[in-house]
Amino acid sequence: MNWDVIKGNWKEWKGSAREKWGELTDNELEEAKGEREQLVGLVQQKYGWARDEAERQVDDWRAGLHERT
């Protein structure tokens, strides 16, 4: 699933992101609006991960969305 689809259906996918990264608040997820870079930044900041780890986590989450559809 590409990021344009995720952005277009962010309200649907936001819950999945919340399950994956429970430390992110609803407001933070709302601000991300399905933007990959915003989400990577939030995950990196909240979990204290290096940028490459946060990117890997977000990309793994995105890949898993395909399995849910």
C-alpha positions in Angstrom: 0.0 0.0 0.0 1.4 3.4 -0.9 1.5 6.5 1.2 -1.1 8.3 -1.0 -3.6 5.6 -0.1 -2.7 5.8 3.6 -3.0 9.6 3.6 -6.4 9.4 1.9 -7.7 6.9 4.4 -5.8 8.1 7.5 -8.8 8.0 9.8 -9.1 4.3 9.0 -5.3 3.5 9.5 -4.8 5.8 12.5 -6.1 3.1 14.8 -3.7 0.6 13.5 -0.8 3.1 14.1 -2.1 3.7 17.6 -2.0 -0.1 18.2 1.5 -0.3 16.9 2.9 2.7 18.8 0.8 3.1 21.9 2.9 6.0 23.2 1.7 8.2 20.4 -1.3 10.4 21.4 -4.4 10.7 19.3 -3.5 14.4 18.7 0.0 13.4 17.5 -1.4 10.9 15.1 -4.0 13.4 13.9 -1.2 15.9 13.2 0.7 13.3 11.2 -2.2 13.0 8.7 -0.7 9.9 7.2 2.5 11.7 6.1 5.4 9.2 6.3 8.0 11.7 7.4 5.8 13.1 10.1 5.1 9.7 11.4 8.7 8.6 11.3 9.6 11.8 13.3 7.0 11.1 15.9 8.0 7.5 16.3 11.7 8.5 16.5 11.0 11.2 19.1 8.7 9.1 21.3 10.7 5.9 21.3 14.2 7.4 21.2 15.2 5.4 18.1 17.7 6.3 15.5 16.2 7.7 12.3 16.9 4.5 10.3 15.2 2.3 13.0 12.1 4.6 13.1 11.9 4.5 9.3 12.2 0.7 9.3 9.4 0.4 11.9 7.1 2.7 9.9 7.8 0.9 6.7 7.2 -2.5 8.3 3.9 -1.2 9.6 2.9 0.1 6.2 3.8 -3.3 4.6 1.6 -5.0 7.2 -1.4 -2.9 6.2 -1.5 -4.7 2.9 -2.1 -7.9 4.8 -5.1 -6.4 6.5 -7.0 -5.4 3.4 
